[in-house]
Amino acid sequence: MATTATHAGKGKKAKAPTLSQAPLTTSVTINAPAAKVWEALTQNDKRKQWFFGVDTRTDWKEGSELVHTGEYQGKPYRDKGEILEIEPGRLLVHTHWSDTSGVPDKPENYQTVSFMLSETDGKTNVTVAESNFPSAKARETSEQAWRQVLDALKHLVEA
């Protein structure tokens, strides 16, 4: 059940965000320079090693389609989105929709996923932020998945 909050001086009540609306942020520090981490994020052969074995198709340019294909629990899937912003070595923002999400393929059902990299003294902090989940369960699943894949990314890059 959503709670409500009163805006000071307005006397109006607004619903607080539900768990599915609350953004999710997960971070990891990798003992490697940002350029090496970026390579693992954007090269399909490397990405496949840490990101659930998915095949990723894109040209890594703003406005381009981003497509992930693979198999989950024995069933093929196709996730897609659009690259909204990209700054090599620093930032990747894209939309995301999955045919397994249970929601129609409409713009309002796309999540936004951001990868933010910041390097200090040869170590890179990677933060993934995701928002607009179709349900609280989807958010919980995503939280577990990001922890798993960021750990796998760390191990791959540091090896």
C-alpha positions as semicolon CSV with decimal commas, in nm:
position;residue;x (nm);y (nm);z (nm)
1;M;0,000;0,000;0,000
2;A;0,141;0,339;-0,100
3;T;0,178;0,605;0,166
4;T;0,097;0,969;0,117
5;A;0,292;1,280;0,203
6;T;0,163;1,634;0,245
7;H;0,356;1,907;0,064
8;A;0,439;2,189;0,305
9;G;0,216;2,489;0,258
10;K;0,011;2,332;-0,020
11;G;-0,229;2,116;0,179
12;K;-0,230;1,864;-0,106
13;K;-0,144;1,499;-0,068
14;A;0,081;1,318;-0,313
15;K;0,149;0,949;-0,326
16;A;0,498;0,842;-0,228
17;P;0,673;0,631;-0,491
18;T;0,595;0,261;-0,474
19;L;0,881;0,012;-0,455
20;S;0,851;-0,052;-0,830
21;Q;0,886;0,322;-0,897
22;A;1,184;0,373;-0,666
23;P;1,514;0,387;-0,857
24;L;1,766;0,111;-0,795
25;T;2,138;0,187;-0,765
26;T;2,414;-0,073;-0,736
27;S;2,790;-0,008;-0,732
28;V;3,121;-0,192;-0,740
29;T;3,483;-0,078;-0,734
30;I;3,708;-0,250;-0,986
31;N;4,087;-0,251;-0,955
32;A;4,142;-0,142;-1,315
33;P;4,135;0,178;-1,519
34;A;3,805;0,301;-1,664
35;A;3,921;0,228;-2,021
36;K;3,954;-0,143;-1,941
37;V;3,613;-0,151;-1,771
38;W;3,455;0,035;-2,065
39;E;3,598;-0,225;-2,302
40;A;3,428;-0,502;-2,102
41;L;3,101;-0,304;-2,109
42;T;3,097;-0,242;-2,482
43;Q;3,270;-0,535;-2,654
44;N;3,023;-0,817;-2,717
45;D;3,273;-1,101;-2,661
46;K;3,365;-0,957;-2,320
47;R;3,012;-0,846;-2,229
48;K;2,887;-1,197;-2,295
49;Q;3,130;-1,329;-2,030
50;W;2,991;-1,120;-1,744
51;F;2,635;-1,036;-1,853
52;F;2,450;-1,370;-1,837
53;G;2,592;-1,488;-2,171
54;V;2,378;-1,243;-2,372
55;D;2,456;-1,142;-2,726
56;T;2,444;-0,765;-2,755
57;R;2,384;-0,589;-3,087
58;T;2,440;-0,215;-3,122
59;D;2,686;0,032;-3,270
60;W;2,723;0,214;-2,935
61;K;2,604;0,552;-3,067
62;E;2,337;0,784;-2,927
63;G;1,997;0,710;-3,079
64;S;2,096;0,357;-3,182
65;E;1,900;0,045;-3,098
66;L;2,044;-0,186;-2,831
67;V;1,932;-0,550;-2,846
68;H;2,015;-0,833;-2,604
69;T;1,928;-1,189;-2,700
70;G;1,981;-1,502;-2,501
71;E;1,814;-1,776;-2,303
72;Y;1,665;-1,751;-1,954
73;Q;1,530;-2,053;-1,766
74;G;1,542;-2,253;-2,088
75;K;1,347;-2,000;-2,295
76;P;1,482;-1,758;-2,556
77;Y;1,431;-1,386;-2,497
78;R;1,490;-1,056;-2,673
79;D;1,542;-0,738;-2,475
80;K;1,568;-0,406;-2,651
81;G;1,611;-0,037;-2,600
82;E;1,778;0,275;-2,731
83;I;2,105;0,439;-2,638
84;L;2,010;0,777;-2,494
85;E;2,353;0,905;-2,395
86;I;2,707;0,777;-2,429
87;E;3,040;0,922;-2,320
88;P;3,307;0,656;-2,382
89;G;3,489;0,557;-2,066
90;R;3,242;0,746;-1,847
91;L;2,868;0,708;-1,913
92;L;2,617;0,485;-2,089
93;V;2,243;0,549;-2,058
94;H;1,988;0,338;-2,243
95;T;1,627;0,234;-2,227
96;H;1,532;-0,129;-2,173
97;W;1,225;-0,341;-2,235
98;S;1,205;-0,720;-2,220
99;D;0,958;-0,945;-2,392
100;T;0,949;-1,142;-2,065
101;S;0,844;-0,837;-1,858
102;G;0,472;-0,903;-1,890
103;V;0,404;-0,543;-1,999
104;P;0,328;-0,418;-2,351
105;D;0,607;-0,281;-2,570
106;K;0,518;0,086;-2,518
107;P;0,751;0,379;-2,436
108;E;0,604;0,422;-2,087
109;N;0,700;0,061;-2,004
110;Y;1,069;0,102;-2,083
111;Q;1,315;0,116;-1,797
112;T;1,613;0,352;-1,799
113;V;1,951;0,196;-1,723
114;S;2,263;0,404;-1,657
115;F;2,623;0,287;-1,622
116;M;2,843;0,555;-1,463
117;L;3,219;0,508;-1,438
118;S;3,458;0,720;-1,234
119;E;3,827;0,646;-1,202
120;T;4,051;0,738;-0,909
121;D;4,410;0,617;-0,868
122;G;4,368;0,341;-1,128
123;K;4,049;0,203;-0,971
124;T;3,708;0,244;-1,130
125;N;3,381;0,281;-0,947
126;V;3,095;0,145;-1,159
127;T;2,745;0,250;-1,060
128;V;2,438;0,109;-1,232
129;A;2,109;0,292;-1,185
130;E;1,778;0,155;-1,311
131;S;1,427;0,300;-1,290
132;N;1,066;0,248;-1,402
133;F;1,022;-0,116;-1,306
134;P;0,701;-0,291;-1,413
135;S;0,654;-0,431;-1,059
136;A;0,814;-0,457;-0,717
137;K;0,906;-0,818;-0,799
138;A;1,085;-0,704;-1,115
139;R;1,280;-0,450;-0,908
140;E;1,384;-0,718;-0,657
141;T;1,490;-0,953;-0,936
142;S;1,687;-0,675;-1,101
143;E;1,862;-0,586;-0,775
144;Q;1,985;-0,944;-0,736
145;A;2,088;-0,961;-1,102
146;W;2,291;-0,637;-1,089
147;R;2,482;-0,757;-0,785
148;Q;2,563;-1,081;-0,966
149;V;2,669;-0,924;-1,297
150;L;2,874;-0,645;-1,138
151;D;3,062;-0,908;-0,937
152;A;3,121;-1,104;-1,260
153;L;3,236;-0,783;-1,436
154;K;3,481;-0,714;-1,153
155;H;3,627;-1,066;-1,171
156;L;3,658;-1,054;-1,550
157;V;3,829;-0,714;-1,562
158;E;4,060;-0,782;-1,269
159;A;4,171;-1,124;-1,403
